[in-house]
Amino acid sequence: MSARIYLPTTLAGLARLRDEGSLPDSAERYVADGDSEEQEYAALMAAAAESAELLGGAGRRVVVVADLADPDGDVPLRDVVAVHADPHDRPAGADPEEDLAWYATQEIGALLSG
């Protein structure tokens, strides 16, 4: 049985995931309280808010979505199912409820290159 986790990060964290093949278990993460779209969206937006805090100002929020057997363990790239990110840099103080764009895992390189 696996759990879908939503991991807030930044573009630098996403690059680390790509380059090192995983993110550590110490990273903050969110798990949906159930399988409904509303619960998954709530977990995604909570992770997006945390990503904005990691930025500490302007930039692109990034949320890595993975299905993990151990929701508290490392996040290997092979278990990532999608990435959500702002399509462009957001100014500091931007609306925290603004939706993120969806990216397939094979688009991570393009997302990082801008």
C-alpha positions in Angstrom: 0.0 0.0 0.0 1.4 3.4 -0.9 0.6 6.9 0.2 0.5 10.0 -2.1 2.7 12.7 -0.6 3.0 16.3 -1.5 6.5 17.6 -0.8 7.1 21.4 -0.8 10.4 22.5 -2.3 12.0 25.0 -4.5 13.7 24.9 -7.9 17.0 24.2 -6.1 15.4 21.3 -4.3 13.9 20.0 -7.6 17.4 20.2 -9.1 18.8 18.2 -6.1 16.1 15.6 -6.7 17.0 15.3 -10.4 20.8 15.3 -9.7 21.0 13.1 -6.6 18.0 10.8 -7.4 16.1 11.5 -4.1 15.2 13.9 -1.5 15.8 13.2 2.2 13.2 11.9 4.7 13.8 15.1 6.7 11.8 17.2 4.2 8.4 18.5 5.2 5.5 16.7 3.5 1.8 16.6 3.3 -0.5 13.6 2.9 -4.1 13.9 1.8 -6.6 12.9 4.5 -8.4 10.8 2.0 -8.8 10.0 -1.7 -11.2 12.7 -2.7 -10.0 15.5 -5.1 -10.8 18.1 -2.5 -8.5 16.4 0.1 -5.7 16.0 -2.4 -6.1 19.6 -3.5 -6.0 20.7 0.2 -2.7 18.8 0.6 -1.3 20.3 -2.6 -2.1 23.8 -1.5 -0.7 23.3 2.0 2.5 22.1 0.4 2.4 25.1 -2.0 2.1 27.5 1.0 5.1 25.8 2.6 7.0 26.2 -0.6 6.3 29.9 -0.6 7.7 30.1 2.9 10.8 28.2 1.8 11.3 30.9 -0.9 11.0 33.7 1.6 9.8 36.1 -1.2 9.6 36.1 -4.9 10.1 33.0 -7.0 8.4 29.8 -8.1 6.6 27.5 -5.7 7.4 23.8 -6.4 5.5 20.8 -5.0 6.8 17.3 -5.8 4.1 14.6 -5.8 5.1 11.0 -5.1 3.6 7.6 -4.2 5.6 6.1 -1.4 5.4 2.9 0.5 6.7 4.7 3.6 5.3 8.3 3.6 8.0 9.3 6.1 11.0 7.9 4.1 13.3 9.3 1.4 11.6 10.4 -1.8 13.3 8.7 -4.7 12.9 10.2 -8.2 11.4 6.8 -9.5 8.4 7.3 -7.1 7.6 10.8 -8.3 4.4 10.9 -10.3 4.2 14.7 -11.0 5.5 18.1 -10.2 3.4 21.2 -9.6 5.0 24.6 -10.0 4.2 28.2 -10.7 4.5 28.7 -14.5 6.6 31.9 -13.9 8.2 33.7 -11.0 5.7 35.1 -8.5 6.3 38.5 -6.8 6.6 38.5 -3.1 3.2 38.7 -1.5 1.3 37.1 -4.4 -2.0 35.4 -3.9 -1.2 32.2 -2.0 -4.3 30.4 -3.4 -3.2 30.8 -7.1 -3.1 27.4 -8.8 0.1 25.7 -9.8 0.8 24.2 -13.3 1.2 20.4 -13.6 4.4 18.9 -15.1 5.1 15.3 -15.9 8.3 13.9 -14.5 10.0 13.9 -18.0 9.5 17.7 -18.0 11.6 18.3 -14.9 14.7 19.2 -17.0 12.7 21.7 -19.0 11.1 23.2 -15.9 14.6 23.7 -14.4 16.0 25.3 -17.5 13.2 27.8 -17.5 
